[in-house]
Amino acid sequence: MQTYLIESDQGIDAIERRETAEPEPGPFEVKVRIRAASLNYRDLGVAAGGYLRNDTRPVVPLSDGAGEVVAVGPGVTRWKENDRVSPIFVRDWIDGPASDAKLKSSLGGGVDGVLCEYRVLPEQSLVAIPDGMSFAQAATVPCAAVTAWHALFESGELQAGQTVLLLGTGGVSVFALQLAKAAGARTIITSSSDQKLEQAQSLGADQLVNYKAHPDWHKEVRRLTAGEGVDHVVEVGGPGTLERSIKSAAVAGKIHLIGVLDSPAAKISPMLSVFNLLTIRGIYVGSRTMHEKTLAAMDANAIEPVIDRSFSFDQALEAYRYFAQQKHVGKVVIEF
Ligand SMILES: NC(=O)c1ccc[n+]([C@@H]2O[C@H](COP(=O)([O-])OP(=O)(O)OC[C@H]3O[C@@H](n4cnc5c(N)ncnc54)[C@H](OP(=O)(O)O)[C@@H]3O)[C@@H](O)[C@H]2O)c1
């Protein structure tokens, strides 16, 4: 079978394509023919090396995929041939709290991922794809959508009528926008581009802030909330944006700390979070149970993932390069 492999820390250009033996399922394992995959910002970090718990080498890249069951090993009860399934991001995190050992089993970094024609996985580490969802759509969910779900609903306990701030129009932020709207929240989204903001508005964003035109965007956020601030910030920017996120939050607001897109070495003052009784909490993707709930919520609310562009398996490295330019809104997928 054809597979891509990361063998060094030299970034996208060093990802190799190889012919390898097809894997066969052992006891309680399932062989999945991968039909689609999607890219996450993390995949750039994994290729560049030094990503916490994600520096196994060689490793098959990409965590997010979807496909069909083509064989099952002895003892498998959850799946049969032709079932449409998607692997979970953290292979061994089924339910309950995370642990260091579980987090080391993240696909496409800690253990092999899905940028290959066939993948064998434990039967427990797969979820069923809802009937109305395509392979490409299902492949956008495991990392970005589950993270957004975990932040807003598992950790954030988002209530209808609350205000949610989304930073940028990447995968996590767009899913968080769609899920927050479905839950009856008011949404404010920032972006580098007016064109992307228009697209966010068509997806239901209530208020828009161009953070290039307004470098002090927290002031706009406070203005748009009559000085109160927001109840939730889906914080994907990291140290470069965190202080402005803190300044955007209402008293007792929640900041869901998810990623680093901007100035990793920036210094921030956390004191306002004390005086405003903020909750600032790290979020790392989620368990199989959270993945299942995310899919159920998307299905029930007819939420369609926003797919910016689709590439073929042969064009996988082109997909990486396009994704790295940050021209996309939502997700970039690879269809096999
Ligand atoms: N903790 C977790 O479990 C978890 C899970 C998924 C992702 N993440 C992290 O979350 C972040 C986003 O991931 P993703 O896959 O959604 O990324 P993505 O799709 O690559 O999103 C990139 C977009 O972010 C926006 N952006 C870039 N710099 C920004 C800034 N300074 N302020 C506001 N927006 C900015 C840009 O959109 P505009 O042009 O619209 O501004 C850009 O196109 C990454 O750091 C990723 O590693 C963490």
The ligand as an SDF file (V2000), in Angstrom:
LIG
                    3D

 48 52  0  0  0  0  0  0  0  0999 V2000
   -5.3340   21.8960   22.2660 N   0  0  0  0  0  0  0  0  0  0  0  0
   -5.8640   21.1720   21.2950 C   0  0  0  0  0  0  0  0  0  0  0  0
   -6.4070   20.1020   21.5040 O   0  0  0  0  0  0  0  0  0  0  0  0
   -5.8680   21.7000   19.9130 C   0  0  0  0  0  0  0  0  0  0  0  0
   -6.6680   21.1230   18.9320 C   0  0  0  0  0  0  0  0  0  0  0  0
   -6.7030   21.7050   17.6670 C   0  0  0  0  0  0  0  0  0  0  0  0
   -5.9270   22.8120   17.4210 C   0  0  0  0  0  0  0  0  0  0  0  0
   -5.1200   23.3030   18.3780 N   0  0  0  0  0  0  0  0  0  0  0  0
   -4.3340   24.5080   18.1570 C   0  0  0  0  0  0  0  0  0  0  0  0
   -5.2370   25.5620   17.8980 O   0  0  0  0  0  0  0  0  0  0  0  0
   -4.6720   26.4360   16.9320 C   0  0  0  0  0  0  0  0  0  0  0  0
   -5.5830   26.4870   15.7360 C   0  0  0  0  0  0  0  0  0  0  0  0
   -5.5810   25.2300   15.1100 O   0  0  0  0  0  0  0  0  0  0  0  0
   -6.3510   24.9930   13.7430 P   0  0  0  0  0  0  0  0  0  0  0  0
   -6.0090   23.6290   13.2720 O   0  0  0  0  0  0  0  0  0  0  0  0
   -7.7500   25.4190   13.8950 O   0  0  0  0  0  0  0  0  0  0  0  0
   -5.5610   26.0460   12.8450 O   0  0  0  0  0  0  0  0  0  0  0  0
   -5.7670   26.5340   11.3630 P   0  0  0  0  0  0  0  0  0  0  0  0
   -6.9420   25.9290   10.7230 O   0  0  0  0  0  0  0  0  0  0  0  0
   -4.4470   26.3880   10.7150 O   0  0  0  0  0  0  0  0  0  0  0  0
   -6.0810   28.0800   11.6100 O   0  0  0  0  0  0  0  0  0  0  0  0
   -5.2310   29.0390   11.1210 C   0  0  0  0  0  0  0  0  0  0  0  0
   -5.9700   30.3730   11.1650 C   0  0  0  0  0  0  0  0  0  0  0  0
   -5.8160   30.9800   12.4320 O   0  0  0  0  0  0  0  0  0  0  0  0
   -5.9290   32.3850   12.2770 C   0  0  0  0  0  0  0  0  0  0  0  0
   -4.8350   33.0770   12.9860 N   0  0  0  0  0  0  0  0  0  0  0  0
   -3.5080   33.0190   12.7470 C   0  0  0  0  0  0  0  0  0  0  0  0
   -2.8570   33.8610   13.5660 N   0  0  0  0  0  0  0  0  0  0  0  0
   -3.7940   34.4610   14.3290 C   0  0  0  0  0  0  0  0  0  0  0  0
   -3.7690   35.4480   15.3540 C   0  0  0  0  0  0  0  0  0  0  0  0
   -2.6340   35.9950   15.7350 N   0  0  0  0  0  0  0  0  0  0  0  0
   -4.9320   35.8330   15.9050 N   0  0  0  0  0  0  0  0  0  0  0  0
   -6.1040   35.2800   15.5160 C   0  0  0  0  0  0  0  0  0  0  0  0
   -6.2010   34.3510   14.5420 N   0  0  0  0  0  0  0  0  0  0  0  0
   -5.0550   33.9550   13.9720 C   0  0  0  0  0  0  0  0  0  0  0  0
   -5.8770   32.6780   10.8000 C   0  0  0  0  0  0  0  0  0  0  0  0
   -7.2040   32.9720   10.3750 O   0  0  0  0  0  0  0  0  0  0  0  0
   -7.6010   34.4410    9.9010 P   0  0  0  0  0  0  0  0  0  0  0  0
   -6.8600   34.6890    8.6250 O   0  0  0  0  0  0  0  0  0  0  0  0
   -9.0740   34.4070    9.7810 O   0  0  0  0  0  0  0  0  0  0  0  0
   -7.1530   35.3910   10.9600 O   0  0  0  0  0  0  0  0  0  0  0  0
   -5.4190   31.3710   10.1950 C   0  0  0  0  0  0  0  0  0  0  0  0
   -5.8810   31.1490    8.8940 O   0  0  0  0  0  0  0  0  0  0  0  0
   -3.2800   25.8920   16.6470 C   0  0  0  0  0  0  0  0  0  0  0  0
   -2.3410   26.4870   17.4940 O   0  0  0  0  0  0  0  0  0  0  0  0
   -3.4190   24.4320   16.9810 C   0  0  0  0  0  0  0  0  0  0  0  0
   -2.1950   23.8160   17.2940 O   0  0  0  0  0  0  0  0  0  0  0  0
   -5.0790   22.7800   19.6160 C   0  0  0  0  0  0  0  0  0  0  0  0
  1  2  1  0
  2  3  2  0
  2  4  1  0
  4  5  1  0
  4 48  2  0
  5  6  2  0
  6  7  1  0
  7  8  2  0
  8  9  1  0
  8 48  1  0
  9 10  1  0
  9 46  1  0
 10 11  1  0
 11 12  1  0
 11 44  1  0
 12 13  1  0
 13 14  1  0
 14 15  2  0
 14 16  1  0
 14 17  1  0
 17 18  1  0
 18 19  2  0
 18 20  1  0
 18 21  1  0
 21 22  1  0
 22 23  1  0
 23 24  1  0
 23 42  1  0
 24 25  1  0
 25 26  1  0
 25 36  1  0
 26 27  1  0
 26 35  1  0
 27 28  2  0
 28 29  1  0
 29 30  1  0
 29 35  2  0
 30 31  1  0
 30 32  2  0
 32 33  1  0
 33 34  2  0
 34 35  1  0
 36 37  1  0
 36 42  1  0
 37 38  1  0
 38 39  2  0
 38 40  1  0
 38 41  1  0
 42 43  1  0
 44 45  1  0
 44 46  1  0
 46 47  1  0
M  CHG  2   8   1  16  -1
M  END
$$$$
